[in-house]
Amino acid sequence: MDFDTFQHVRVERNDSVTSVILARPEVRNAFGPRLIEELGATFTELSHDPDTRVIVMCGDGGSFSAGADINWMRETVSYTRQQNVEDATRLALMLEAIKRCDKPVVCRVHGHAIGGALGLLATSDYVVAAEDTVFAFSEVKLGIVPAVISPFVLRRIGLSHARALFITGERFTSERAERMGLAHVIVPKDGLDAEIDRVVGELLTAAPGAITVAKHLASEVAFRDPREVMMHTAETIASKRTDEEGQEGLTAFLEKRRPSWMDEDHSPAWLAGARR
């Protein structure tokens, strides 16, 4: 895919780390049809990209994303019901592409994360937010609802928080976002990049195939009776213990050496003090 033709998303590669940048800083990276289309295509492509091990999603300029573009909202006023269904479905498919991506997705959040932008957080794997970020499910203030993002958000923050924030549309802080699980770590704004580097470093010490299985496993077994998934989980660990990656990781641990997927700049905690 030729990412250079994209207008609202910028893709930058740094070895095995790929940054996906919302690139509409003049409108605080607001959502529109083109941004949604380009984000969906980007994550679909990167999911199978052998050169990418970690994806970092962030926003250009002063905000992560301020939600829907006012021009897009103006257009939807004249949409038919069917056109609205088709428009909303495209947003849902984009969010599903992020959620199903085989690569770990780290979200770097600052400035504002409003409305549909919170769907991006809810479908990412790890969210690092600046402590002064402003969050809101603001849809009800406009007479609409956060319908498309709701399945992803509910799985992330739970029914109680979702109902309270969906019906008030109130703004909330990074601290509250972290308490409910929408963000995983909050840091001062000038510490964002250092924390992103730390998280990426942790991911680069983990086996790529194991990461993919682990993130999908979490979704597959969440909220289900352990008895229902007993055989699935047993088959999953058996497959990983006996595949090439699992054999290499276990052997490397016993031999106190780096496994093959790890470079000289990264070491797992258990290797500290061992002969290199």
N, C-alpha and C positions, 0 to 999 in steps of 0.2 A: 504494500500500500504506500502511495506517495503522500506522506503527511505534509509535505511542503505546499500542497494545494489547499490545505485547510485554512480557513479564515478566522475561526473562533476558538480553535484549540491548537496549541503548540506542543510538539513532542521533541524532547531533548534527551539525548543518550549520553551517559557517562559510564563507560564499561558496561557492567551488567545491571546498572540502575537506570531506569527510564522515567523521566519526569513528564507528566501529563499536565499541562498548564492551561487553565481557563484564561483565554487571552482577549478579553473585552474590558480592559481596565477603565475605559471611558464611561462605561455604564455599570461599573462595579461587578463585572463578569456575570451580568444578568442572563438568565436562560432565554433562549429563543429556539425556533425550529432548527436552525443550522447548528447551533452549539450542541443541541441534543443529538442530532444526527452524527456529528463529528465525534462526540464523546462515545456514543455507542459503537461506532465503527472502530475507534481507537482501541477500546478495551477488548472487542472481539478479536482484533488483529493481534494485540500484545499477549492475549491469553495463550496463543500458540507460538509465540516468538521465542526461538531457542536462545537468543542472545540476551533476553531480559529475565532477570531473576527477581527483581523488586520494582514495583511501580510506586512512585510518589506523585500524588495528585495535589495540586495547589492552585492558587489564584494569582494572576498578575496584578500589580498595583496595590491599592490600599485595602482591598477586601478579598475574601475567598469568593463569595457570591452573594448578591443581594436578592436572589430569587428571580421572579419572572420579569422579563423585559416589558416595560410599559407599552412599547409599540406592538409587541406580540399580544399583550392583553387587550389592546385596542382592536386588533384584528379579530380576536376570538369573540368579541361582542356580536359580530355579524355572522359567525359560524352557525351552520345548522347543527341540530343535535348529532347527526351522523358525523359531521366534520369534527365536532368536539370529541366524539368517541375515538375517532382515528388519531386525532392530535394527542389525546391523553394516552393512547396505546403506545405511541412512539416514545413517550416519556417513560412508560413502564418498561418497555423493552430495553431502553438505555440503562435503566437502573438494574435490571436483571443481568445485563451484560457485565456490569461491574461486580455484582454479587457473585456471579458464576465464574468470574475470571480465575484461571488456574494459578495466577501469580499473586503473591501477597500485595495488597493495596494499602499504602500508608497515606493518610490524609493530613495535609498541613493547613491549619485553619487560622485565619486572622481577620481582623476588621469586622466584617459582618458575615453571618451564615443565616440566611433568612429563607423561609418557605421551602420551595423545592430543593434548595441547596442542602437542606438537612437530610434529604433522601440520599445524597452523595455520601454524607457521613455515615448514615445507617447501613449502607451497602459496602463500605470500606471495612478493612480488617483491623486497622489500628489508627486512631485519631489523636493527633497532637494539636492542641489549641493554645493560642496566645491567651493570657489571662484576662485581657481587656476585650476579647471578642464578644460581640452582641449576637445573641441567638433569638429566633422567634419562629413559631408556626403561625404566621400572620394572616393566613388565608381568610379567616372569618371576618377580619376587619374590612375585607373587600366583598363580603357576601358570598364567598365560596368556601370550599373545604379542602384539607390536605389529603384528598382521597387516594391519589395514585401512590404517594409515598407511604401511606398509612401501614400497609402490610410489613414493610421493611422497618419502619420506625417502631411499631408495636413489638416486633421481635427484639428490638434493641433496648427499649426503655420500659416496656410493660404497659399494661392497660391503665393503671392509675395515673402515672405521669402523662401519658398520651392524652387521656380525656381532659385532664386539668389544663394542659397547654393548648390542645386543639380548640377548646371552647372559649378560652380567654384571648388567645392570640398575643398574650403578653410577651414582652421581651425578657430574656433571662441570661444569666451570667455563665461564664465558663465553669465556675465552681459548681453551679447547679447541673450543668451539662455533664460534668464528670461524675457527680453523685448518682445520676440516673443511668450512666453508662453510655451516653451519647458521645462523650469524649473519654479517652483513656488516660491522658496526661495533660496537665495544664502547666505552662511555663511563662515567664516574662517574654514579651515580644522579641527582645534581643537574644533570647535563648532558644528560639524556635529551630533554627538551623542546626544547632548543636544537638538538640534532642532528636531531630529527624535523623541526623548522622548516627546517633547512638542506636536508635531502633533499627535502622538499615543495617548497621554493623551486626546486630544480633541476628537478623534474618539471614545475613550472608554466612553465618556460621552453621546454619541449619541446612539439611539436605533439601534440595528443590522439590524432588518428588514427594518427600514426606510432608512438606509444607502444603502441597496441593491436596494430598489425601486428608491431612489433618483439618484444613479449613472446610472442605466439603463434608467431612465426617461430622463436624460440629453442627452443621445445618441439618444433616440427615437424622441425627439422633436427638436433637433438642426437643424437649417437651414430650417425649415418647416414653412409655413404660420400658424400663431396662429389659424386661423379659421379652418384649417385642423385637428388640434389636440385638439380643444376645448373640445369635448366630452371625449377624452382619458384622458386629464388632470383632468377634472371634476370627472370622474369615479375613477381616481387614488387617488385623495385627499379624496373622499367619502369613498373609501375602507380603507384607512389608518386611517381616523377619527373614523371609526366604528370597526376596528379590535382590538384584545386584547392589542397589543402594543400601538396603538394610544390612546385607552381609558386610559391605565395606565399612559402614559406620560402626557396627559392633566390633569388627576386627580391629579397626583403628583405635577404638576405646581400649580394648584389651592390650594392644601393643603400644598404647600411650603415644600416638602420633596423630597428625592432622589427617582427616579423611580427604578423599580426592576432590571434593567440591569446595574445599577451603583453601584460600591463598595465604601467603605469608603475613598479610596485614590483619588477619582475623584468626582468633583462637577461641575454642570453647573454654568455659571456666574449668572444666575437669582436666584440661591440659596444662594449666598453670603449674609451674614448678617441675613439670616433666621434662625429660630430655627431648630436645627438638632436633 
